[in-house]
């Protein structure tokens, strides 16, 4: 039993409760009186003027990767998706399904309420993974508690399809762990730059500037974004804004790769993150029909919710962290009829807007700390390129200011990358364990 669960309330009609309150989530849902029982969780036709979560600055709707075609409520628009549609559905199970949906909505509402400065930071990404693992554990428990329903059609097909998509998510986890390893290499170069330009330790002279310039050049080579090929490093070398196609630069990249703790990446060179996301999206579970919700005692809603969450988390990871052939061009759409739909849609739109900013279009990743490193390293590269000694006071102040900002980003890497990698390993194990236990249920039937 999930902690905090309340005793199930008696069945309520639309006449007795015309306004559906999602309480802590901060928005309301109205109902129409037609004699049907009001589901305490589920969805129905949206009202003409619903009050929803505060919208972002984004005005238009984004093109979805998949279209829901006809309304998910047609042709039976008078019907309501209800977890209490089946008389066999016990109050205890109904409460657990409610709590799962509300937990998803609450966790992602918290993530969506973060300021623009905190969005896509390492700390925010860790909260995202924590929310995913918490909800996924509840999902696993719900499946194991309802084995009889899982083994029956149509829920058996839905669950098996989800497990197939989760295998693709495991590849995403491996690619993200490789990306974290790549960022550790960047951190080593940052530490060299900070040590060379530490004015508190020594007077900044020509030797220190040469050392810092070399480290910044090596960092730029490491931060080349993959664009045209499927290899881990791009063949189009761009060092601090200057194109360099010489063989010596390519050889340097190969030497730098040797510093990695792992010489064999866990995904092949031809693997593509964007294609993997496209594959997951193309096979996503569509919103369940009313008869499917009734036949599965509401569990079809649970599978759809988990599938949508898995897709969003994978997409966000690829958008934020360096990996092969990454991209955010895959647009998703989340039905607002679900209590968690507005939060996911808002987050998706905010991340898309972040990727459209001029200084983020060719970034290695939308992670806040990556943006800080790219910006500071470019400015520092200009300041250490052919300086005049002795340094002018203004020049020295500019260098010290950029070094301070770079030190903050480096500290964020130092404090956050290890916990982030541990969470990625835990996400991998969480998905794998759920799939293994689920397949064992099917095999033992």
C-alpha positions as CSV (number, residue, x, y, z in Angstrom):
1,X,0.0,0.0,0.0
2,X,1.4,3.4,-0.9
3,X,2.0,5.8,2.0
4,X,-0.4,8.7,2.2
5,X,-3.3,6.9,0.5
6,X,-6.7,8.0,1.7
7,X,-9.7,5.8,2.2
8,X,-11.7,5.6,-1.0
9,X,-14.7,7.9,-1.1
10,X,-18.2,6.6,-2.0
11,X,-19.2,6.9,-5.6
12,X,-20.1,10.5,-6.6
13,X,-22.4,11.6,-9.4
14,X,-21.9,14.6,-11.6
15,X,-25.0,16.2,-10.1
16,X,-23.6,16.1,-6.6
17,X,-20.1,17.3,-7.6
18,X,-20.2,19.4,-10.8
19,X,-16.6,20.6,-10.4
20,X,-13.6,18.3,-10.3
21,X,-10.8,19.6,-8.2
22,X,-7.2,18.3,-8.6
23,X,-6.4,20.1,-5.3
24,X,-2.7,20.6,-4.9
25,X,-2.1,20.6,-8.7
26,X,-3.7,24.0,-8.9
27,X,-6.2,23.6,-11.7
28,X,-9.9,22.5,-11.9
29,X,-11.8,20.2,-14.1
30,X,-15.5,20.6,-14.7
31,X,-18.0,17.8,-15.5
32,X,-21.3,17.4,-17.2
33,X,-24.3,15.9,-15.6
34,X,-25.6,12.9,-17.5
35,X,-26.2,10.4,-14.8
36,X,-22.8,8.7,-15.1
37,X,-20.5,8.2,-12.1
38,X,-17.8,10.8,-11.8
39,X,-14.3,9.2,-11.9
40,X,-12.1,10.6,-9.3
41,X,-9.3,10.2,-11.8
42,X,-9.5,9.8,-15.5
43,X,-10.5,12.2,-18.2
44,X,-13.4,13.4,-20.2
45,X,-14.3,16.0,-22.8
46,X,-12.4,19.2,-21.9
47,X,-14.6,22.1,-20.9
48,X,-15.0,25.1,-23.2
49,X,-13.0,27.4,-20.9
50,X,-10.9,25.3,-18.6
51,X,-8.6,26.8,-16.1
52,X,-5.2,25.1,-16.4
53,X,-1.6,25.5,-15.3
54,X,0.0,28.9,-16.0
55,X,1.3,28.8,-19.5
56,X,4.7,29.8,-20.6
57,X,5.6,32.5,-23.1
58,X,5.0,30.0,-25.9
59,X,1.9,30.9,-27.9
60,X,1.4,28.2,-30.5
61,X,1.1,24.5,-30.2
62,X,3.9,22.4,-31.5
63,X,3.5,19.8,-34.2
64,X,3.2,16.4,-32.6
65,X,5.3,13.4,-33.6
66,X,2.2,11.4,-33.8
67,X,-1.3,12.6,-34.3
68,X,-4.2,11.4,-32.3
69,X,-6.3,11.8,-35.5
70,X,-9.9,11.7,-34.4
71,X,-10.6,12.9,-30.9
72,X,-9.6,10.3,-28.3
73,X,-13.1,10.7,-27.0
74,X,-15.0,10.1,-30.2
75,X,-17.2,8.5,-31.4
76,X,-18.6,8.0,-27.9
77,X,-18.2,11.6,-26.7
78,X,-20.9,11.1,-24.1
79,X,-18.7,8.6,-22.3
80,X,-16.2,9.3,-19.6
81,X,-13.0,7.4,-19.0
82,X,-13.4,6.0,-15.5
83,X,-11.4,3.7,-13.4
84,X,-14.6,2.8,-11.7
85,X,-16.3,1.7,-14.9
86,X,-16.1,-1.9,-14.0
87,X,-18.1,-3.3,-11.0
88,X,-15.3,-5.8,-10.4
89,X,-12.9,-3.0,-9.7
90,X,-12.3,-2.8,-5.9
91,X,-11.9,0.4,-4.0
92,X,-8.4,-0.4,-2.9
93,X,-7.1,-0.9,-6.4
94,X,-9.0,2.3,-7.6
95,X,-7.2,4.3,-4.9
96,X,-3.8,2.9,-5.9
97,X,-4.4,3.8,-9.6
98,X,-5.5,7.3,-8.5
99,X,-2.5,7.8,-6.4
100,X,-0.2,6.8,-9.3
101,X,-1.7,9.3,-11.7
102,X,-1.7,12.0,-9.1
103,X,1.9,11.3,-8.1
104,X,3.0,11.6,-11.7
105,X,1.1,14.9,-12.0
106,X,2.5,16.3,-8.8
107,X,6.1,15.4,-9.6
108,X,6.0,16.9,-13.0
109,X,4.1,19.9,-11.9
110,X,7.0,20.6,-9.5
111,X,9.5,20.2,-12.3
112,X,7.5,22.5,-14.6
113,X,7.3,25.3,-12.0
114,X,11.1,25.8,-11.9
115,X,12.5,29.1,-13.1
116,X,14.2,29.5,-16.5
117,X,17.6,29.6,-14.7
118,X,17.1,26.2,-13.1
119,X,15.6,24.4,-16.1
120,X,17.9,21.7,-17.5
121,X,20.5,22.2,-14.8
122,X,22.3,19.2,-13.4
123,X,20.2,19.5,-10.2
124,X,17.0,19.7,-12.3
125,X,18.0,16.6,-14.3
126,X,18.6,14.7,-11.1
127,X,15.1,15.7,-9.9
128,X,13.6,14.5,-13.2
129,X,15.3,11.1,-12.9
130,X,14.2,10.8,-9.3
131,X,10.6,11.5,-10.3
132,X,10.8,8.9,-13.0
133,X,12.3,6.2,-10.8
134,X,9.7,6.9,-8.1
135,X,6.8,6.7,-10.5
136,X,8.2,3.7,-12.3
137,X,8.5,1.8,-9.0
138,X,4.8,2.4,-8.3
139,X,4.1,1.2,-11.9
140,X,6.0,-2.0,-11.3
141,X,4.2,-2.7,-8.1
142,X,0.8,-2.1,-9.7
143,X,1.6,-4.6,-12.5
144,X,2.7,-7.3,-10.0
145,X,-0.4,-6.7,-7.9
146,X,-2.7,-7.1,-10.9
147,X,-1.1,-10.2,-12.6
148,X,-4.5,-11.6,-13.5
149,X,-5.5,-8.4,-15.4
150,X,-2.0,-8.1,-17.0
151,X,-2.4,-11.6,-18.5
152,X,-5.7,-10.8,-20.1
153,X,-6.4,-9.0,-23.4
154,X,-6.1,-6.2,-24.2
155,X,-3.8,-5.3,-21.3
156,X,-1.3,-8.1,-22.1
157,X,-0.6,-6.6,-25.5
158,X,-0.2,-3.1,-24.1
159,X,2.2,-4.2,-21.4
160,X,4.3,-6.2,-23.9
161,X,4.5,-3.2,-26.2
162,X,5.7,-1.1,-23.3
163,X,8.4,-3.6,-22.5
164,X,9.6,-3.5,-26.1
165,X,9.9,0.3,-26.0
166,X,11.7,0.1,-22.7
167,X,14.5,-1.9,-24.4
168,X,15.1,1.1,-26.6
169,X,15.2,3.3,-23.6
170,X,18.1,1.2,-22.2
171,X,20.2,2.2,-25.2
172,X,19.4,5.8,-24.4
173,X,20.6,5.2,-20.8
174,X,23.9,3.8,-22.1
175,X,24.4,6.7,-24.5
176,X,23.8,9.2,-21.8
177,X,26.3,7.6,-19.5
178,X,28.8,7.9,-22.4
179,X,27.9,11.5,-22.6
180,X,28.6,12.0,-18.9
181,X,32.0,10.3,-19.4
182,X,32.7,12.8,-22.2
183,X,31.9,15.7,-19.9
184,X,34.4,14.4,-17.4
185,X,37.1,14.8,-20.1
186,X,36.0,18.4,-20.5
187,X,36.3,18.9,-16.8
188,X,40.0,17.8,-16.9
189,X,40.8,20.6,-19.4
190,X,38.8,23.1,-17.3
191,X,40.9,22.3,-14.3
192,X,44.1,23.0,-16.3
193,X,42.7,26.3,-17.4
194,X,41.7,27.3,-13.9
195,X,45.1,26.3,-12.5
196,X,47.0,28.2,-15.1
197,X,45.0,31.4,-14.7
198,X,44.7,31.4,-10.9
199,X,45.8,34.9,-10.0
200,X,45.8,34.1,-6.3
201,X,48.6,31.6,-6.7
202,X,50.9,33.4,-9.1
203,X,51.2,36.4,-11.3
204,X,49.6,35.8,-14.7
205,X,52.4,35.7,-17.3
206,X,53.0,34.6,-20.8
207,X,53.7,31.0,-19.8
208,X,50.4,30.7,-17.9
209,X,48.5,32.1,-20.9
210,X,50.1,29.6,-23.3
211,X,49.2,26.8,-21.0
212,X,45.6,28.0,-20.7
213,X,45.3,28.6,-24.4
214,X,46.5,25.0,-25.1
215,X,43.9,23.6,-22.6
216,X,41.2,25.7,-24.2
217,X,42.1,24.4,-27.6
218,X,42.0,20.9,-26.4
219,X,38.7,21.5,-24.8
220,X,37.3,22.9,-28.0
221,X,38.4,19.8,-29.9
222,X,36.6,17.7,-27.2
223,X,33.4,19.7,-27.5
224,X,33.0,19.2,-31.2
225,X,29.4,18.4,-31.9
226,X,28.6,15.4,-34.0
227,X,26.6,16.6,-37.1
228,X,27.3,14.8,-40.3
229,X,28.5,11.4,-39.2
230,X,27.5,8.8,-36.7
231,X,30.9,8.7,-35.0
232,X,31.5,9.9,-31.5
233,X,33.4,13.0,-32.7
234,X,32.5,15.1,-35.6
235,X,34.7,15.1,-38.7
236,X,34.2,18.9,-39.0
237,X,36.6,20.3,-36.5
238,X,35.8,23.8,-35.2
239,X,38.2,25.2,-32.7
240,X,36.8,28.2,-30.9
241,X,35.1,29.4,-34.0
242,X,38.0,28.8,-36.4
243,X,37.7,25.9,-38.8
244,X,40.6,23.5,-38.8
245,X,40.6,20.5,-41.1
246,X,44.2,19.5,-40.7
247,X,45.3,15.9,-40.0
248,X,47.2,17.1,-36.9
249,X,43.9,18.2,-35.4
250,X,42.3,14.9,-36.1
251,X,45.3,13.1,-34.6
252,X,45.0,15.3,-31.5
253,X,41.4,14.3,-31.1
254,X,42.4,10.6,-31.3
255,X,45.0,11.2,-28.6
256,X,42.6,13.0,-26.3
257,X,40.2,10.0,-26.6
258,X,42.8,7.9,-25.0
259,X,42.4,9.7,-21.7
260,X,38.9,8.3,-21.3
261,X,38.3,5.7,-18.6
262,X,36.3,3.6,-21.0
263,X,37.9,3.0,-24.4
264,X,34.8,1.0,-25.7
265,X,31.6,3.0,-25.8
266,X,28.5,1.0,-24.9
267,X,26.7,2.0,-28.1
268,X,28.0,1.5,-31.6
269,X,29.4,4.3,-33.8
270,X,26.5,4.0,-36.2
271,X,23.9,4.3,-33.4
272,X,21.7,7.4,-33.5
273,X,20.0,9.0,-30.5
274,X,17.5,10.9,-32.7
275,X,16.6,7.7,-34.6
276,X,16.2,5.8,-31.4
277,X,13.8,8.4,-30.1
278,X,11.9,8.4,-33.3
279,X,11.5,4.6,-33.0
280,X,10.2,4.9,-29.5
281,X,7.8,7.7,-30.5
282,X,6.5,5.8,-33.6
283,X,5.6,2.8,-31.4
284,X,4.1,4.8,-28.5
285,X,0.9,3.6,-26.9
286,X,-2.1,5.6,-28.1
287,X,-4.5,6.9,-25.6
288,X,-6.8,4.0,-24.5
289,X,-10.4,3.9,-25.6
290,X,-13.2,3.8,-23.2
291,X,-13.9,0.1,-23.8
292,X,-10.2,-0.6,-23.2
293,X,-10.2,1.3,-19.9
294,X,-13.3,-0.6,-18.8
295,X,-11.9,-4.0,-19.9
296,X,-8.6,-3.4,-18.0
297,X,-10.1,-2.0,-14.9
298,X,-8.3,1.3,-15.5
299,X,-4.8,-0.2,-15.9
300,X,-4.7,0.8,-19.5
301,X,-4.5,4.4,-18.3
302,X,-1.6,3.4,-16.1
303,X,0.4,1.9,-19.0
304,X,-0.3,4.9,-21.2
305,X,0.9,7.2,-18.4
306,X,4.1,5.3,-17.9
307,X,4.7,5.1,-21.7
308,X,4.3,8.9,-22.0
309,X,6.6,9.5,-19.1
310,X,9.3,7.2,-20.5
311,X,9.2,9.0,-23.9
312,X,9.5,12.4,-22.3
313,X,12.4,11.5,-20.0
314,X,14.3,9.9,-22.8
315,X,13.7,12.9,-25.1
316,X,14.8,15.3,-22.3
317,X,18.0,13.3,-21.6
318,X,19.0,13.3,-25.3
319,X,18.3,17.1,-25.5
320,X,20.3,18.0,-22.5
321,X,23.4,15.7,-22.5
322,X,25.9,15.0,-25.3
323,X,25.3,11.8,-27.2
324,X,25.6,10.5,-30.8
325,X,23.4,12.2,-33.3
326,X,21.3,14.0,-30.7
327,X,18.5,16.4,-31.5
328,X,15.3,17.9,-30.2
329,X,13.5,18.0,-33.5
330,X,11.1,15.2,-32.5
331,X,8.0,17.0,-31.2
332,X,5.8,15.3,-28.7
333,X,2.2,15.9,-27.7
334,X,0.6,15.0,-24.4
335,X,-3.2,15.0,-24.0
336,X,-4.3,17.6,-21.6
337,X,-7.3,15.5,-20.5
338,X,-4.9,13.7,-18.2
339,X,-4.0,15.5,-14.9
340,X,-0.3,15.2,-15.8
341,X,-0.7,16.3,-19.5
342,X,-0.4,20.1,-19.0
343,X,2.8,19.8,-17.0
344,X,4.5,17.5,-19.6
345,X,3.4,19.7,-22.5
346,X,4.6,22.8,-20.7
347,X,8.0,21.3,-20.1
348,X,8.3,20.1,-23.6
349,X,7.5,23.6,-25.0
350,X,9.9,25.3,-22.7
351,X,12.7,22.9,-23.7
352,X,11.9,23.5,-27.4
353,X,12.1,27.2,-26.8
354,X,15.4,26.9,-25.1
355,X,16.8,24.9,-28.0
356,X,15.8,27.7,-30.4
357,X,17.8,30.4,-28.7
358,X,20.6,31.7,-30.9
359,X,23.4,30.7,-28.6
360,X,22.0,27.2,-28.0
361,X,21.4,26.0,-31.6
362,X,24.8,24.4,-32.1
363,X,25.4,23.4,-28.5
364,X,26.7,20.1,-27.4
365,X,23.7,19.8,-25.1
366,X,21.0,22.0,-23.5
367,X,22.4,21.3,-20.0
368,X,22.8,24.7,-18.2
369,X,26.3,23.9,-17.1
370,X,27.4,23.0,-20.7
371,X,26.1,26.4,-21.9
372,X,28.1,28.1,-19.2
373,X,31.3,26.3,-20.2
374,X,30.9,26.9,-23.9
375,X,30.3,30.6,-23.3
376,X,33.1,31.1,-20.8
377,X,35.6,29.1,-22.9
378,X,34.9,31.2,-26.0
379,X,35.4,34.4,-24.1
380,X,38.5,33.2,-22.4
381,X,40.0,32.0,-25.7
382,X,39.6,35.5,-27.1
383,X,41.3,37.0,-24.0
384,X,44.3,34.7,-23.9
385,X,44.8,34.8,-27.7
386,X,47.9,37.0,-28.4
387,X,47.8,39.2,-25.2
388,X,50.2,42.1,-24.6
389,X,52.4,41.9,-21.6
390,X,52.4,43.3,-19.1
391,X,48.6,42.9,-19.0
392,X,46.5,46.0,-18.8
393,X,44.3,46.3,-15.7
394,X,41.1,46.1,-17.7
395,X,42.3,43.0,-19.5
396,X,43.3,41.3,-16.3
397,X,39.9,42.1,-14.7
398,X,38.1,40.5,-17.7
399,X,40.2,37.4,-17.5
400,X,39.6,37.1,-13.7
401,X,35.8,37.5,-14.2
402,X,35.7,34.8,-16.9
403,X,37.8,32.5,-14.7
404,X,35.4,32.9,-11.8
405,X,32.4,32.0,-14.0
406,X,34.3,29.0,-15.4
407,X,35.2,27.9,-11.9
408,X,31.5,27.9,-11.0
409,X,30.6,25.7,-13.9
410,X,33.5,23.4,-13.2
411,X,32.4,23.1,-9.6
412,X,28.9,22.1,-10.8
413,X,30.5,19.4,-12.9
414,X,32.6,18.2,-10.0
415,X,29.7,18.0,-7.6
416,X,27.0,16.8,-10.0
417,X,28.4,14.4,-12.6
418,X,29.1,11.5,-10.3
419,X,25.6,11.5,-8.7
420,X,24.0,12.0,-12.1
421,X,25.8,8.9,-13.5
422,X,24.8,6.9,-10.5
423,X,21.2,7.9,-11.1
424,X,21.5,6.9,-14.8
425,X,22.7,3.4,-13.7
426,X,19.8,3.2,-11.3
427,X,17.3,4.2,-14.0
428,X,18.8,1.4,-16.2
429,X,18.4,-1.1,-13.5
430,X,14.8,0.1,-12.7
431,X,13.7,-0.3,-16.3
432,X,15.4,-3.6,-16.7
433,X,14.1,-5.1,-13.4
434,X,10.5,-4.1,-14.3
435,X,10.8,-5.7,-17.7
436,X,12.4,-8.9,-16.4
437,X,9.7,-9.4,-13.7
438,X,7.0,-8.6,-16.2
439,X,8.2,-11.1,-18.7
440,X,8.5,-13.7,-16.0
441,X,4.8,-13.2,-15.3
442,X,4.0,-13.9,-18.9
443,X,6.3,-16.9,-19.1
444,X,4.8,-18.5,-16.0
445,X,1.2,-18.2,-17.2
